[in-house]
Amino acid sequence: MPSDSHPLGGRRAEAARNDGRILEAARAVFLANPSAPIADVAKAAGVGISALYRRYANKEALLRELARDGLTRYIADLSAALDEEGDAWEVYSRCMHRVVDGQSQALAQRVAGTFKPTADLTRLAGKASELANELHDRAQRAGALRSDVSAADIVLVLEMISFVDLPGPDRGKHLRHRYLELLLQSLRAPANDALSGPPASESDLTARWRGAT
């Protein structure tokens, strides 16, 4: 029997390829429209609907997996930044670019409230929030990040940036990083002008996850 380090063959290899295509397609479909039917995912992945249902019993199961994957990758990006030494602003900026590149945080937030979360997803969301707050607070204590923005503000503006897309090879990706750079210029301390209205709060984000309970 082949070891785990050897390539899969036959049906197992095809199933693994299908699963990868399904998840990649689901990220794109549900980031654009969380209410899209699951058939749109099968079409975008180039697989039959039966192949999709063999892996995921229903749309809710697929959404849960997307949220789990997004939160796990977001936690990894935040953890890497918190382990990194050096200039606080440079560390913070690099982390934001990684998050935008992977669209992990935006995907998790985008599908929040469209399904009933499991205990594991609730735990992951709490961990992601804890780490995001820690990185945010560290940048503010260092005097690198303006003091009148909240960690929840950052979550929401990163989500907005994730929607930027245009046809063409990597066109959307390049623009997302361009607009992130514009955002980072306005976030760097000291602030030139005060912002209007109160900042977003953690409870605003938490309320989205309760949407389908």
GULUM-346194 format. One line per 4 residues: their letters; for each residue x, y, z of C-alpha. Coordinates in nm, 2 decimals. Layout:
<pts>
A> X,Y,Z  ...
</pts>
This chain:
<pts>
MPSD> 0.00,0.00,0.00  0.15,0.34,-0.09  0.27,0.57,0.18  0.11,0.91,0.24
SHPL> 0.42,1.07,0.07  0.34,0.90,-0.26  0.09,1.04,-0.51  -0.26,0.90,-0.49
GGRR> -0.37,0.69,-0.79  -0.70,0.60,-0.96  -1.02,0.70,-0.80  -0.86,0.85,-0.49
AEAA> -0.65,1.08,-0.70  -0.95,1.19,-0.90  -1.15,1.25,-0.58  -0.87,1.46,-0.44
RNDG> -0.86,1.67,-0.76  -1.23,1.71,-0.76  -1.23,1.82,-0.40  -0.96,2.08,-0.47
RILE> -1.16,2.21,-0.77  -1.48,2.22,-0.57  -1.33,2.42,-0.29  -1.16,2.67,-0.52
AARA> -1.48,2.72,-0.71  -1.68,2.75,-0.40  -1.45,3.03,-0.26  -1.50,3.23,-0.58
VFLA> -1.88,3.17,-0.61  -1.97,3.23,-0.24  -1.74,3.52,-0.20  -1.93,3.69,-0.48
NPSA> -2.27,3.57,-0.37  -2.32,3.36,-0.05  -2.68,3.29,-0.16  -2.58,3.13,-0.49
PIAD> -2.71,2.77,-0.54  -2.47,2.49,-0.50  -2.52,2.40,-0.87  -2.32,2.71,-0.95
VAKA> -2.02,2.57,-0.76  -2.04,2.24,-0.95  -2.05,2.43,-1.28  -1.76,2.66,-1.19
AGVG> -1.56,2.36,-1.07  -1.63,2.16,-1.39  -1.76,1.86,-1.20  -2.10,1.69,-1.19
ISAL> -2.34,1.77,-0.92  -2.32,1.41,-0.80  -1.94,1.44,-0.75  -2.00,1.75,-0.53
YRRY> -2.27,1.58,-0.32  -2.04,1.28,-0.27  -1.81,1.51,-0.08  -2.06,1.75,0.08
ANKE> -2.40,1.64,0.18  -2.55,1.99,0.12  -2.47,2.35,0.07  -2.45,2.41,0.45
ALLR> -2.18,2.15,0.48  -1.98,2.31,0.20  -2.02,2.66,0.36  -1.90,2.52,0.69
ELAR> -1.59,2.38,0.53  -1.52,2.71,0.35  -1.56,2.90,0.68  -1.33,2.65,0.86
DGLT> -1.07,2.68,0.59  -1.09,3.06,0.58  -1.06,3.10,0.96  -0.77,2.85,0.97
RYIA> -0.57,3.03,0.71  -0.65,3.37,0.87  -0.53,3.24,1.21  -0.21,3.12,1.04
DLSA> -0.15,3.47,0.89  -0.21,3.65,1.22  0.01,3.40,1.41  0.29,3.45,1.17
ALDE> 0.27,3.83,1.21  0.27,3.80,1.59  0.58,3.58,1.58  0.76,3.82,1.36
EGDA> 1.01,4.08,1.50  1.10,4.41,1.35  0.92,4.74,1.27  0.56,4.72,1.39
WEVY> 0.42,4.90,1.09  0.61,4.68,0.84  0.50,4.36,1.02  0.14,4.48,1.03
SRCM> 0.14,4.58,0.66  0.29,4.26,0.54  0.02,4.07,0.74  -0.26,4.27,0.57
HRVV> -0.12,4.19,0.23  -0.10,3.82,0.31  -0.46,3.83,0.43  -0.58,4.01,0.12
DGQS> -0.38,3.77,-0.10  -0.54,3.46,0.05  -0.89,3.62,0.09  -0.92,3.40,0.40
QALA> -1.06,3.65,0.64  -1.30,3.80,0.38  -1.44,3.46,0.29  -1.50,3.36,0.65
QRVA> -1.69,3.69,0.72  -1.88,3.67,0.39  -2.04,3.34,0.46  -2.10,3.41,0.83
GTFK> -2.47,3.39,0.92  -2.55,3.17,0.61  -2.54,2.84,0.82  -2.55,2.72,1.17
PTAD> -2.19,2.73,1.31  -2.05,2.43,1.49  -1.87,2.44,1.82  -1.54,2.41,1.63
LTRL> -1.61,2.70,1.40  -1.72,2.91,1.70  -1.38,2.83,1.86  -1.19,2.92,1.55
AGKA> -1.38,3.25,1.51  -1.30,3.34,1.87  -0.93,3.25,1.82  -0.91,3.46,1.50
SELA> -1.07,3.76,1.68  -0.83,3.72,1.97  -0.52,3.72,1.75  -0.65,4.01,1.52
NELH> -0.71,4.22,1.83  -0.37,4.14,1.96  -0.20,4.24,1.64  -0.41,4.55,1.62
DRAQ> -0.33,4.66,1.97  0.04,4.60,1.93  0.05,4.82,1.62  -0.14,5.10,1.81
RAGA> 0.08,5.07,2.12  0.38,5.11,1.89  0.24,5.43,1.76  0.22,5.28,1.41
LRSD> -0.15,5.25,1.36  -0.39,5.54,1.41  -0.57,5.52,1.74  -0.93,5.59,1.62
VSAA> -0.98,5.27,1.42  -1.10,4.94,1.57  -1.00,4.59,1.48  -1.35,4.54,1.36
DIVL> -1.31,4.84,1.13  -1.01,4.66,0.97  -1.21,4.34,0.92  -1.48,4.52,0.73
VLEM> -1.26,4.73,0.51  -1.06,4.42,0.42  -1.38,4.25,0.32  -1.46,4.54,0.09
ISFV> -1.12,4.52,-0.08  -1.18,4.15,-0.14  -1.47,4.23,-0.37  -1.25,4.41,-0.62
DLPG> -1.21,4.21,-0.93  -1.18,4.26,-1.31  -1.13,4.02,-1.60  -0.77,3.94,-1.70
PDRG> -0.48,3.74,-1.56  -0.43,3.85,-1.19  -0.60,4.19,-1.27  -0.82,4.17,-0.96
KHLR> -0.53,4.06,-0.74  -0.31,4.35,-0.85  -0.59,4.60,-0.79  -0.67,4.45,-0.44
HRYL> -0.31,4.51,-0.33  -0.31,4.86,-0.49  -0.62,4.96,-0.29  -0.49,4.80,0.02
ELLL> -0.18,5.02,-0.01  -0.41,5.32,-0.03  -0.59,5.21,0.28  -0.27,5.15,0.47
QSLR> -0.16,5.50,0.39  -0.47,5.63,0.56  -0.43,5.40,0.86  -0.08,5.49,0.95
APAN> -0.03,5.71,1.25  -0.04,6.00,1.30  -0.38,6.06,1.16  -0.44,6.39,0.97
DALS> -0.81,6.41,1.02  -1.07,6.27,1.26  -1.31,6.00,1.14  -1.68,6.06,1.16
GPPA> -1.91,5.83,1.35  -1.83,5.55,1.60  -1.61,5.26,1.49  -1.74,4.91,1.42
SESD> -1.73,4.68,1.72  -1.67,4.31,1.80  -2.04,4.27,1.87  -2.12,4.39,1.51
LTAR> -1.91,4.10,1.37  -2.04,3.85,1.62  -2.40,3.93,1.52  -2.32,3.81,1.17
WRGA> -2.23,3.46,1.29  -2.55,3.44,1.49  -2.76,3.50,1.17  -2.85,3.14,1.10
T> -2.88,3.01,1.46
</pts>
